[in-house]
């Protein structure tokens, strides 16, 4: 991140960006990550909104978007810093959620094995070879999914009309 932009931020904003560092994110649990995610998202939204409002107001005053672009650089840079920070937090939240889902799946599978529930109970005489699946038949298509769906629907309507008579 740009040091000049970081130095232009308030102390609270600098602390918020520092909380999104790789080492700082490692010790947080899921609730703390979600709280941090919300705080960073609010800060990003604040500077994006300030940038957009400032830019739209300056267009008429300066005579065009190109003339007003350089005047709003600080808000644009701050929004970019918070966008980068939000991406880091989002990535960590996703990784944490994936780990949680894997742990939940593992515990559910272990519980199902212990109780013997599930679609198939493994027995000593059961074959370990998977069941052979039926080969898929040829599928007629005109090349358009929407057109095929429309044709099927028209056929269903015709059949329903015949059935009603």
KANOR-V43017 format. One record per residue. N is the residue number from 1. PHI is phi in whole degrees, -180 to 180 (NA if undefined). BURIAL is # if it has 9 or more other C-alpha atoms within 8 Angstrom, else .. D_FIRST is the distance of its C-alpha to the first C-alpha in Angstrom with 1 decimal. Layout:
n->N phi->PHI burial->BURIAL d_first->D_FIRST
n->N phi->PHI burial->BURIAL d_first->D_FIRST
//
This chain:
n->1 phi->NA burial->. d_first->0.0
n->2 phi->-73 burial->. d_first->3.7
n->3 phi->-64 burial->. d_first->6.2
n->4 phi->-64 burial->. d_first->8.9
n->5 phi->-69 burial-># d_first->7.9
n->6 phi->-61 burial-># d_first->7.5
n->7 phi->-71 burial->. d_first->10.7
n->8 phi->-84 burial->. d_first->12.4
n->9 phi->-83 burial-># d_first->12.4
n->10 phi->-73 burial->. d_first->15.5
n->11 phi->-63 burial->. d_first->16.1
n->12 phi->-65 burial->. d_first->16.8
n->13 phi->-67 burial->. d_first->13.6
n->14 phi->-64 burial-># d_first->11.7
n->15 phi->-63 burial->. d_first->14.1
n->16 phi->-63 burial-># d_first->13.7
n->17 phi->-67 burial-># d_first->10.0
n->18 phi->-66 burial->. d_first->11.2
n->19 phi->-67 burial->. d_first->14.0
n->20 phi->-95 burial-># d_first->12.1
n->21 phi->-68 burial-># d_first->11.3
n->22 phi->-55 burial->. d_first->13.6
n->23 phi->-67 burial->. d_first->16.1
n->24 phi->-72 burial-># d_first->16.4
n->25 phi->-75 burial-># d_first->17.1
n->26 phi->-64 burial->. d_first->19.8
n->27 phi->-89 burial->. d_first->22.2
n->28 phi->-92 burial->. d_first->22.4
n->29 phi->-90 burial->. d_first->25.3
n->30 phi->-64 burial-># d_first->25.6
n->31 phi->-64 burial->. d_first->26.4
n->32 phi->-65 burial->. d_first->23.6
n->33 phi->-64 burial-># d_first->21.1
n->34 phi->-66 burial-># d_first->22.7
n->35 phi->-65 burial->. d_first->22.6
n->36 phi->-63 burial-># d_first->18.9
n->37 phi->-59 burial-># d_first->18.5
n->38 phi->-65 burial->. d_first->20.7
n->39 phi->-66 burial->. d_first->18.9
n->40 phi->-68 burial-># d_first->15.5
n->41 phi->-63 burial-># d_first->17.5
n->42 phi->-62 burial->. d_first->19.2
n->43 phi->-65 burial-># d_first->16.2
n->44 phi->-63 burial-># d_first->14.9
n->45 phi->-63 burial-># d_first->18.5
n->46 phi->-59 burial-># d_first->18.9
n->47 phi->-77 burial-># d_first->16.3
n->48 phi->-66 burial-># d_first->17.4
n->49 phi->-64 burial->. d_first->20.9
n->50 phi->-60 burial-># d_first->20.4
n->51 phi->-63 burial-># d_first->18.9
n->52 phi->-66 burial->. d_first->21.8
n->53 phi->-65 burial->. d_first->24.4
n->54 phi->-64 burial-># d_first->23.4
n->55 phi->-68 burial-># d_first->23.4
n->56 phi->-68 burial->. d_first->26.7
n->57 phi->-72 burial->. d_first->28.3
n->58 phi->-83 burial-># d_first->27.3
n->59 phi->-62 burial-># d_first->28.7
n->60 phi->-68 burial->. d_first->32.3
n->61 phi->-69 burial->. d_first->31.8
n->62 phi->-97 burial->. d_first->30.2
n->63 phi->98 burial-># d_first->32.2
n->64 phi->158 burial-># d_first->29.8
n->65 phi->-67 burial-># d_first->26.4
n->66 phi->-64 burial->. d_first->25.5
n->67 phi->-76 burial-># d_first->26.3
n->68 phi->-88 burial-># d_first->24.4
n->69 phi->-58 burial-># d_first->21.2
n->70 phi->-68 burial->. d_first->19.7
n->71 phi->-75 burial->. d_first->20.8
n->72 phi->-117 burial-># d_first->18.5
n->73 phi->-64 burial->. d_first->15.1
n->74 phi->-64 burial->. d_first->13.7
n->75 phi->-65 burial-># d_first->14.7
n->76 phi->-64 burial-># d_first->13.4
n->77 phi->-67 burial-># d_first->9.8
n->78 phi->-65 burial-># d_first->10.2
n->79 phi->-61 burial-># d_first->11.9
n->80 phi->-67 burial-># d_first->9.2
n->81 phi->-62 burial-># d_first->6.8
n->82 phi->-70 burial-># d_first->10.1
n->83 phi->-66 burial-># d_first->11.1
n->84 phi->-65 burial->. d_first->8.6
n->85 phi->-64 burial-># d_first->9.6
n->86 phi->-65 burial-># d_first->13.1
n->87 phi->-64 burial->. d_first->13.2
n->88 phi->-65 burial-># d_first->12.6
n->89 phi->-68 burial-># d_first->15.3
n->90 phi->-61 burial-># d_first->17.5
n->91 phi->-63 burial->. d_first->17.5
n->92 phi->-69 burial-># d_first->18.6
n->93 phi->-63 burial-># d_first->21.2
n->94 phi->-63 burial->. d_first->22.6
n->95 phi->-65 burial->. d_first->23.0
n->96 phi->-66 burial-># d_first->24.6
n->97 phi->-66 burial-># d_first->26.9
n->98 phi->-66 burial->. d_first->27.9
n->99 phi->-64 burial->. d_first->28.8
n->100 phi->-63 burial->. d_first->30.8
n->101 phi->-66 burial->. d_first->32.6
n->102 phi->-66 burial->. d_first->33.5
n->103 phi->-65 burial->. d_first->34.9
n->104 phi->-63 burial->. d_first->36.9
n->105 phi->-62 burial->. d_first->38.3
n->106 phi->-62 burial->. d_first->39.3
n->107 phi->-68 burial->. d_first->41.0
n->108 phi->-67 burial->. d_first->42.8
n->109 phi->-65 burial->. d_first->44.1
n->110 phi->-65 burial->. d_first->45.3
n->111 phi->-66 burial->. d_first->47.1
n->112 phi->-67 burial-># d_first->48.7
n->113 phi->-68 burial-># d_first->50.0
n->114 phi->-65 burial->. d_first->51.4
n->115 phi->-86 burial->. d_first->53.2
n->116 phi->79 burial->. d_first->54.3
n->117 phi->-90 burial->. d_first->53.0
n->118 phi->129 burial->. d_first->51.3
n->119 phi->-67 burial->. d_first->52.6
n->120 phi->-138 burial->. d_first->54.4
n->121 phi->-91 burial->. d_first->55.7
n->122 phi->-78 burial->. d_first->55.6
n->123 phi->-123 burial->. d_first->59.1
n->124 phi->-70 burial->. d_first->60.6
n->125 phi->-90 burial->. d_first->62.5
n->126 phi->-70 burial->. d_first->59.7
n->127 phi->-77 burial->. d_first->58.5
n->128 phi->-90 burial->. d_first->55.0
n->129 phi->-78 burial->. d_first->55.0
n->130 phi->-69 burial->. d_first->53.1
n->131 phi->-68 burial->. d_first->55.3
n->132 phi->-73 burial->. d_first->55.7
n->133 phi->-93 burial->. d_first->54.2
n->134 phi->-76 burial->. d_first->56.1
n->135 phi->-68 burial->. d_first->55.1
n->136 phi->-75 burial->. d_first->53.5
n->137 phi->-79 burial->. d_first->55.8
n->138 phi->-68 burial->. d_first->55.2
n->139 phi->-115 burial->. d_first->53.5
n->140 phi->-78 burial->. d_first->54.8
n->141 phi->-151 burial->. d_first->52.2
n->142 phi->-93 burial->. d_first->52.3
n->143 phi->101 burial->. d_first->48.7
n->144 phi->-126 burial->. d_first->47.5
n->145 phi->-63 burial->. d_first->46.5
n->146 phi->-65 burial->. d_first->47.3
n->147 phi->-66 burial->. d_first->50.6
n->148 phi->-64 burial-># d_first->51.6
n->149 phi->-64 burial->. d_first->50.8
n->150 phi->-64 burial->. d_first->52.8
n->151 phi->-64 burial->. d_first->55.7
n->152 phi->-64 burial->. d_first->55.8
n->153 phi->-65 burial->. d_first->55.7
n->154 phi->-64 burial->. d_first->58.6
n->155 phi->-63 burial->. d_first->60.6
n->156 phi->-65 burial->. d_first->60.1
n->157 phi->-65 burial->. d_first->61.3
n->158 phi->-61 burial->. d_first->64.4
n->159 phi->-66 burial->. d_first->65.2
n->160 phi->-63 burial->. d_first->64.8
n->161 phi->-65 burial->. d_first->67.1
n->162 phi->-66 burial->. d_first->69.7
n->163 phi->-66 burial->. d_first->69.5
n->164 phi->-73 burial->. d_first->70.1
n->165 phi->-77 burial->. d_first->73.3
//
